[in-house]
Amino acid sequence: MNLLSLLRGEAFKRGIHPPQNKLTAERSIRRLPFASRLVVPLSQHIGKPARAVVRVGQEVVRGELIAEADGWLSVPHHAPATGFVEAIELRPSAKGPWEQSIVIKVQPGSTQEVQVAHPRDMGVLNPQEIIAAVQQTGMVGLGGAAFPSHAKMSVPKDAKVHTLVVNGCECEPYLTCDHRVMVEHADDLIEGIRHAMRATGAVRTVIGIEDNKMSAVEAIQAALMARHIPADQIAVQAVPTKYPQGAEKMLIMALFGVEVPSGGLPLAYGMVVLNVGTLAALGCLLPRGEGLVERVVTVTGPAVQRPGDYRVPIGTPMKFLLDYAGAPAESYQVILGGPMMGQAAASLDVPVTKGMSGLLVMRGADFCDRDDQKIYPCIKCGECVAACPMGLNPSLLGMLAAMRDYEPMGSQYHLGDCFECGSCSFVCPSSIPLVQQFRVAKQVLRERAVA
């Protein structure tokens, strides 16, 4: 069946339309210089932290393995710069708790070229060898989830994948790192897609991109035409701009009209969903045999003097990046990620990690149009119900959370389906912090399950 005949490109049900504020969409990616010290946490991903294989005082070069994967659901880390291992110690993390980290004192004048690489012929590798090579790069989902990419590509023996869905929506307001990668590195993206198709067994790929990024659609279409790749093998489909279009279930609905039910996974429908930034990086790293030592980060917001997308060495202190971009972070609120799903930074002494897609610097007046932040009682207007992309009842869940009646939230009202997109909080006229309540409820339920 022709792939194009399956595509819909229609909007999913519900959702919201927050202001886009894509301030940096037309600015080319710029490279960030090295900070004097880089801090590489051993845990930058979902799963078991990596295990350090270097010692204090050891000299390392850019691209060298400094921490190995500790098990299947783990990834290695590589030196983001040439220098000396100054310490292996607990350091503050973006998540909050202090984590074991490798501190590298960067050698002055170091080149940003990768010094350690093991080129490989990707054409001779079988699917298992491709997946092993993906793990060796240290790649995780660069869209923010930071799930190890090799695990995402590993298809169980009792499952069959026919379609690779590539997520280029980047629906979060302000963020543009994926957009710029698609425009500037379309060839790397296509190369990464081809490797992922072989690893998963997919026979076709659909790249879903919101229709406010037509420059990305055009760049990828031009690259596909230059390579003479037919549309029934790899196709690009623009989808309506709506939040949270970038959620994998929402994207599958928009592209194919297929609803992945509560508790279900795209894999059950023969699909694997991967982020464009992840695949573009793999398209570059896998043939070269290099590790992931840098990523593109959007630094933006009303308080930033030089907003843009920066190619940032992993481990760069957040304050160094903000200073370079001209953001007086001490006086404003810094959000890790976008305004809808991002979290406020508790400290500027944390490093840029593999899963950090953006830094948003806001002034107090930018957070809300209301005169105050007072929370009012729920008026049962139903706005949150109309907005929830998963079809949940955030009003009811919020009232249960307020009463600390957590058990029915999970067992009866599908709290586990909430992926904390923030749509309910955005539309709530009573300013109820619904997402924060749901996070607390999930944590309590997790602790009770363990107990």
Secondary structure, DSSP 4 states (H G I P E B T S, - for coil): --HHHH----PPSS-B------TTTTSPPEEPPPPSEEEEES--SSSSPPEE---TT-EE-TT-EEEE--SSS---EE-SSSEEEEEEEEEE-TTSSEEEEEEEEEPTT--SS--------GGG--HHHHHHHHHHHT-B-TTTT--BHHHHH---TT----EEEEE----STT--HHHHHHHH-HHHHHHHHHHHHHHHT-SEEEEEEETT-HHHHHHHHHHHHHTT--TTTEEEEEE---BTTTSHHHHHHHHH---PPTT--GGGGTEEEEEHHHHHHHHHHHHHT----EEEEEEESTT-SS-EEEEEETT-BHHHHHHHTT--GGGSEEEES-TTT-EE-S-S--B--TT--EEEEE-GGGS-SSS-----------HHHHH-TT---HHHHHHHHHTT--HHHHHTS-GGG-----HHHHH-TT---HHHHHHHHHHHHHHHHH-
